[in-house]
Amino acid sequence: MPNQFIMTQQEGPVAILRLNRPDVLNALNIPLMDELITNVEAYDQDPGVRCMIITGNERAFAAGADIKEMAEASVVDMYERNNLARWERIKRVRKPIIAAVSGFCLGGGCELAMHCDILIASETARFGQPEINIGVMPGAGGTQRLSKTVGKYRAMELILTGRMFTAAEAHAMGLVNRVVPVERYLDEAIAMAREIAERSPIAVRVAKEAVLRAFETGLSDGLDYERKLFYMLFATEDQKEGMKAFVEKRKAEYKGR
Ligand code: DAK
């Protein structure tokens, strides 16, 4: 079925997914989320793709979940929609995802960006978890991921006041990797995605898994997990190729095996 709310584009090993409901600042309704997930999962399976970018437009990455879709919902409606299952599927993607953020990145939009692995922001990006202003609270991991990223006290202030914060603030708090002029935020994300795509795809996926494990477990278990994955990589052709290429002073050619 053709996409309605997601535009996709592939540049070599980099897949770009653009949220596309500009009239409502890319508010994340269920059809958009379903399309996003279908496309992300397809790219995750596609051996020609090594890194993904999720982006919006200059005015908005996404201004949150679609408030109009939720406004009249009952608790049973929310339960039956089972939205969390959708977010869980994004969490399970194994290839790296970069969020290229400009404009509003609010509520579920900010949570979507935090589901990604690296955040590149334009100077005009505005982040926030404003759910408190409409009588609710973050529901797609915001209270947990923001707290783990920026610390308890900053997260409390941002979630309890719902105020927006700038890209510079987000960078200072460690939520954003780089802030660049608005003309360059997507190019910067593509450049970084290309850099990642040159590495061994299997080592990249396994390293992502190991880093994410740090958010789920204690240090000893995490170190144990890391060690096993590290040993596992010695069963790959890419490990042999990477180390051989270093010794032979040439560029490695990784196959993801
Ligand atoms: N939902 C629906 N429509 C939205 C929207 C949103 N989140 N944000 C903006 N729009 C629409 C506006 O209604 C307006 O539509 P029309 O009136 O033209 O039809 C259009 O986009 C342009 O917006 P504005 O006219 O308001 O533009 P401004 O520049 O004046 O203001 C703004 C921009 C971003 C400050 C403002 O639009 C705003 O405050 N938007 C709402 C931001 C917000 O509260 N975001 C949080 C939503 S709650 C869950 C997982 C996640 C979530 C929930 C459940 N589960 C797993 C169960 C997440 C919840 C949320 O994100």
Residues whose N, C-alpha, C, O or C-beta is under 5 A from the ligand:
A	BS01	DAK	D23 V24 L25 A27 A63 G64 A65 D66 I67 K68 N83 L84 F104 L106 G107 G108 G109 P130 E131 G139 A140
